[in-house]
């Protein structure tokens, strides 16, 4: 006769609260809740409500991970220098940027590590967890750029370089200075970015006009065109650890709620945002991300934050006996 232990490989555990060490399919007794629980995994990605920004804004910068993010700059209306730090549940105002700006690029690994790159000001600023410091500017000043990485190891690409127009320029940051490297294949602005300095994606954007579905992958040396996103758009955001796994969300035209995931081969539509928007900020990874701020319609700026959980994430479920 088959038993639970024979099938799963462990006996039913008695645990006071959530059993964080449980594997998929494992059952335990939660003595605090007085119920049997088991671990499953999500079959599709979904967004949930997070803590709201203190100040509504669009065209803002964002970086970090879902539990440790930074929001900075943006348009209130009026260009802003405000900085807010997220701890996984709430935003707290911290020290402002030295120069107010909007519509640029951002990089960073947490709410203590960030890089604010260009935008409506040509300056680059580095965040150390308590204050911003001006560092070396990009070699080519531009607006609406893509960017990825950390405060000491970043990549900036594309954008609009007045008075030239849209450019393909790509630059690497080593913590001290910017160096020009191989260009994008297609000049464009306002796309979504994901990845790191050595493994990145630039998704969609616009030739100004039209919006495009183009996606390019960076391998640390050069850009390669890969499979297009399903819905062409601009003014949206992405998150992901490298060029093989990412999530892209929101955008224009139409203040979209559409979310798509990338598995290294193709894009798949997944769970929509609760609030469609454009000109927002984002942070995190393909499996655990944030979307915050933005606009919908163009003149209504948002404080709303949403938290993304990708497919395959562990979930605790309770067995009901009545």
Secondary structure, DSSP 8 states (H G I E B T S, - for coil): ---HHHHHSS--EEESS--TT--TT-EEEETTTTEEEEEEE-SS-EEEE----SS--BS-EEEEETTEEEEE--BSSSB---EEEE-SS-EEEE---SS---S-EEEEEETTEEEEE-SSS--EEEE-SS-EEEE---SS--BS-EEEE-SSSEEEE--EETTTEE---EEEE-SS-EEEE---SS--BS-EEEE-SSSEEEE--BSSSSB---EEEE-SS-EEEE---SS--BS-EEEEEETTEEEEE--BTTT---EEEE-SS-EEEE---SS--BS-EEEE-SSEEEEE--BSSTT-B---EEEEE-TT-EEEEE----
